[in-house]
Amino acid sequence: VNVEWNTGAWTFVGDLSYSETNRDRQWQALRTTNNTEDMYGTFSATSDDRMVFELDPGISLTDLSQNSVSNIEVQPRSYGEDSISAVKLEAVRELDFGLLTGVTFGVRYSDREKLQDAQIWEQSVSQNAGDPLTQDMVAKAGADDYWSDLPEYLALNRNQVIDYYFGGSNNPNPGDNDDLLASWNVKEETSAAYIEFDLATDIGDMPLTGNVGVRGVQTDTSSSGYQVLGTSEWVEDPVGSDNWVEVPASAEAVTIENDYDELLPSLNLALDVTEDTIVRFGAAKTIARPPLDFLSPAVNIAQDEFAPNPGESGSGNPKLEPFRATQADLSYEWYFDEGDSLAATLYYKHMDSYIARQAGAETVEVNDTEYSLSLPVNGSGGYIRGYELMYQQAFDFLPGPLDGLGMYANYAYTESNIKQGTPLYAEPAGLTGLSEHVGTVTLWHYLNGFESRLSYNYRSDFQRDVNRVQGEEGVNASEGYVDLSFSYEINDNAKIMLQVQNLTDEPYKVYGLESNNPNHYNKYEEFGQRFSFGINWKL
């Protein structure tokens, strides 16, 4: 809800908003076992990075007499909710006081809550054990062309097999430690007050406009979840029976609170050097809050309880604070014709603090044994810097129907000296999601309501989000995708559209799970082209 009231030189604005997202999801694996006595195979790779796996003669993953159902793994079945409510009050006034032409000030409050209620379990065969798989349970026993370098495999009628061997997919121990550790609730409240002045003056015969302001922000978080900080015990039950039962350590409910304050000044200036060239400068202190998922307080040392391995026990970090940067950018823009432009930008960010994964970041001692936790932490120092180039032009000087051609191109180079504290035993990962090279080229053509676009998007390799087991996740290999789209304006109100994404069927690859080694590919996916058709209608 947005309300605006104008009275003389003043404008008052009130804004009230609420949004909520709910998500149900389930990841489920139905596993089979091959009962061949000597199970051997050979791994290799093709020249285009496709994996090759060849089983020894006589071993088959499609022969029903060799394969049987073993178990179900669900990780997780979960319900998630993310809601945020916010209110903003703002006042705007025009000024005529030297270089000050206007002022805007206001306050804003937001209240966000994100939760996950999850179940994780494994389920063993509970009925009809020993009964062989039958042909009617098989959806497919073969391989598509994509899998031609791998052994043929069974694709089963999942629901039929689960009902027959397991009596359905049901958590045998709901509410156990696995469920509690995967469930959490995080609340985040932010309160802000801000003021900004609009500026306008002349430097010689060059107009200079911009704004300068400051924002004060307070953030309060409350993270609730469960922690397992003990080890399992063996108990004789009943006493004197010589029947020993393993009793897992209990998960304890915890709530951890955190808060931080920020003062964030900013300055933006634009100098019209000529009628068609502009120089822009910006400087600011900025923050980017951590994902609420990272604030889960869950701690589990059971992963390496029997053979402590630094970094395998994991945790979120309820005390995590935001990315903080002091940044500046300088750009030059040349508008050499209507709708045509060239631009170049230099930028630099000094990272006062950042968020990274750290293997062995903290140590927990239980029963005289130390366990090393891997978790997200705040680092400090370092930079992100680079430049960006942009070109856009409509080729309306071409003859005939070719005058509808145009081109857009963008290239950005970024470098950083920031490293994460993982993996443990190899070159540390860079910042998550940061590519050194990113570029886009788009050609378009418009004629009598028909528009077509051909785009190529490229980014060099980048670090994926790092998980908590020794920081192992891997690097997304460099990727380039071609997209094609067509549209036709039927009239002023209606348009039809057709789009093809990943036109050339490029694969998706991840390398170096344990070592960030570009020669070690551990994920190779061909997801094909995606076709979409749409109709746009406006009243």
C-alpha positions, -999 to +999 in steps of 0.1 A: +000+000+000+015+033-011+001+068-001+014+101-013+003+136-001+014+168-018+012+201+000+030+231-014+067+224-015+064+193+006+056+157-005+049+130+021+050+094+013+039+063+033+045+028+022+033-005+038+042-039+024+040-076+032+052-106+012+054-143+019+068-173+001+062-209+010+080-239-004+076-277-001+104-298-015+116-333-013+149-349-025+145-387-026+169-414-038+157-450-044+188-472-044+195-506-059+223-530-052+241-552-077+248-586-062+277-596-084+305-611-063+334-592-079+321-557-088+348-539-108+348-512-134+371-486-150+367-448-150+382-426-177+372-394-196+368-383-232+385-353-248+354-331-242+354-338-205+326-365-206+330-392-180+334-428-192+327-458-169+330-493-181+319-523-160+338-556-162+323-583-185+293-601-171+282-572-148+249-556-157+229-528-141+198-538-161+197-575-155+169-580-129+185-612-116+216-592-106+200-561-091+177-556-061+162-527-041+182-517-011+169-485+006+154-450+003+173-419+013+153-387+018+174-355+023+153-336+030+115-335+029+109-299+041+086-270+044+100-236+042+086-201+047+100-167+042+079-136+051+088-099+054+067-069+064+079-033+061+068+002+067+084+034+054+076+071+060+093+097+039+092+135+033+105+153+002+110+191-002+123+212-030+150+237-019+166+268-034+197+272-012+230+275-030+238+242-047+210+224-027+179+218-048+160+193-027+160+172+005+146+137+012+145+122+047+126+093+063+126+062+083+120+025+075+114-006+096+112-042+083+106-075+101+116-107+083+113-143+094+126-174+075+122-210+087+128-245+076+110-275+091+128-306+077+130-343+079+159-365+069+159-402+069+169-435+054+144-463+050+153-500+046+132-526+028+104-535+053+082-559+033+086-584+005+123-586+012+140-610-012+113-608-038+130-600-072+122-570-092+097-577-119+095-563-154+063-543-147+084-523-121+108-512-148+101-479-165+132-482-187+162-504-190+187-487-213+205-456-220+199-424-240+226-410-263+237-387-235+246-417-213+263-436-241+296-434-223+282-450-191+267-484-184+230-489-191+210-486-160+175-493-146+149-466-143+122-479-120+085-470-115+094-452-083+060-451-066+052-488-074+086-500-061+084-479-029+049-491-021+059-528-027+091-529-008+087-501+018+049-497+022+053-460+013+079-433+019+075-426+057+100-413+082+106-441+107+119-418+134+103-383+130+118-357+152+151-374+157+185-355+157+187-355+119+154-338+116+161-313+144+195-303+130+180-296+096+153-274+110+158-237+120+141-204+124+158-170+119+142-136+126+157-103+113+146-068+123+160-037+106+154-001+116+168+028+094+168+065+092+181+085+063+186+119+047+197+129+012+203+163-004+199+169-042+227+190-057+229+212-088+255+237-099+278+246-128+315+241-132+323+267-159+297+260-186+293+223-175+262+214-154+269+193-123+241+174-106+240+147-079+231+139-044+248+133-010+233+116+020+237+092+049+217+063+062+219+048+097+208+012+100+204-011+130+199-049+125+188-074+152+188-111+145+175-141+165+185-176+154+168-207+168+177-243+161+193-273+177+229-284+186+244-318+192+275-312+213+278-347+228+286-382+217+266-413+216+268-438+245+263-476+247+238-486+274+230-521+287+193-525+283+180-540+305+208-539+331+224-573+334+211-586+300+243-581+281+222-564+254+239-532+246+220-504+228+236-472+213+219-441+226+226-410+205+235-377+222+204-355+226+199-324+205+195-293+226+173-263+216+192-230+214+184-194+205+213-170+198+208-132+193+231-107+175+229-071+165+250-045+146+248-008+136+260+009+105+264+045+093+264+045+055+273+078+037+270+081-001+278+106-028+268+106-065+278+132-091+271+136-128+290+162-149+277+170-184+310+177-201+293+183-235+258+178-248+265+141-255+291+132-229+287+126-192+312+118-165+298+101-134+314+095-100+300+076-070+314+068-036+297+051-007+299+028+023+276-002+017+265-035+033+251-067+021+236-088+049+243-126+051+217-150+038+195-160+066+202-197+060+238-190+071+226-179+105+213-213+116+228-222+150+228-260+142+260-277+153+267-314+147+299-331+158+285-366+150+299-366+115+334-374+127+326-387+161+345-419+156+375-406+136+378-368+141+387-351+108+393-314+108+365-295+091+339-323+088+318-312+118+297-283+107+277-253+119+260-221+108+270-189+124+243-168+142+269-141+150+277-136+113+278-099+102+274-084+068+297-077+038+310-042+044+326-022+016+339+013+010+336+017-027+340+042-055+334+041-093+341+065-122+324+063-156+325+080-189+294+079-212+292+091-248+258+093-265+269+097-301+234+094-315+198+089-303+198+056-285+235+049-293+262+050-266+296+040-255+305+038-218+335+028-197+335+024-159+363+018-133+353+005-099+371-004-066+357-019-034+377-021-002+362-050+017+360-039+054+344-073+061+332-102+039+317-136+044+337-167+036+337-204+045+365-214+069+374-251+075+385-256+111+372-221+121+363-232+157+371-260+180+347-278+203+360-301+230+337-330+241+349-358+264+385-348+260+383-349+222+386-318+200+363-314+170+371-288+144+341-270+129+337-256+094+314-226+092+309-192+075+329-165+091+337-128+087+370-119+071+384-084+068+407-066+043+411-071+006+397-056-025+374-062-055+383-040-085+379-039-122+364-022-152+333-024-175+329-015-211+295-010-229+285-004-265+250+000-280+240+011-315+211+009-338+223+005-374+196+027-388+220+041-415+219+007-433+197+005-465+163-011-468+151-036-442+186-038-427+181-005-409+163-024-382+196-041-371+212-032-338+239-044-314+245-044-277+278-055-261+291-055-226+323-067-210+334-066-173+368-076-158+370-082-121+398-092-098+401-098-061+428-108-036+403-123-011+405-160-004+383-183+016+396-207+043+388-238+022+395-264+009+417-277+036+443-294+014+445-273-017+445-238-031+419-217-012+387-208-030+380-172-041+349-153-033+317-172-041+302-163-075+330-139-086+341-144-123+371-127-137+355-122-171+318-116-179+305-106-213+273-103-234+268-097-271+233-092-285+222-086-321+186-075-327+165-067-357+131-049-357+108-045-388+071-038-389+063-053-355+086-083-359+116-084-335+144-110-332+173-112-308+204-134-308+225-133-276+257-148-264+264-147-226+298-157-212+314-159-178+347-174-168+350-200-140+338-190-105+337-206-070+304-222-061+290-219-026+312-238-003+296-265+018+307-274+053+324-307+048+361-296+045+348-268+024+343-292-006+321-278-033+341-271-065+344-245-091+319-238-118+337-241-151+336-212-176+303-212-196+289-196-226+252-198-237+234-187-269+198-176-266+174-168-294+140-150-292+113-137-316+083-115-309+055-099-330+034-070-320-001-079-333-014-044-323-009-018-296-023-042-269-010-077-279+023-093-285+033-130-290+068-142-280+090-173-286+123-179-269+149-207-271+175-207-243+208-226-246+204-229-284+236-248-289+230-273-260+261-264-240+269-285-210+272-274-173+305-285-157+319-283-122+355-293-114+378-299-085+355-310-057+384-316-032+412-297-048+400-270-071+418-289-098+406-279-133+415-313-146+393-330-122+357-328-134+331-341-110+299-329-126+289-328-162+253-321-171+236-316-204+203-299-197+193-292-233+175-263-249+145-246-232+116-234-253+091-209-240+061-193-257+042-163-243+014-139-250+015-104-237-018-085-234-023-050-219-055-030-215 
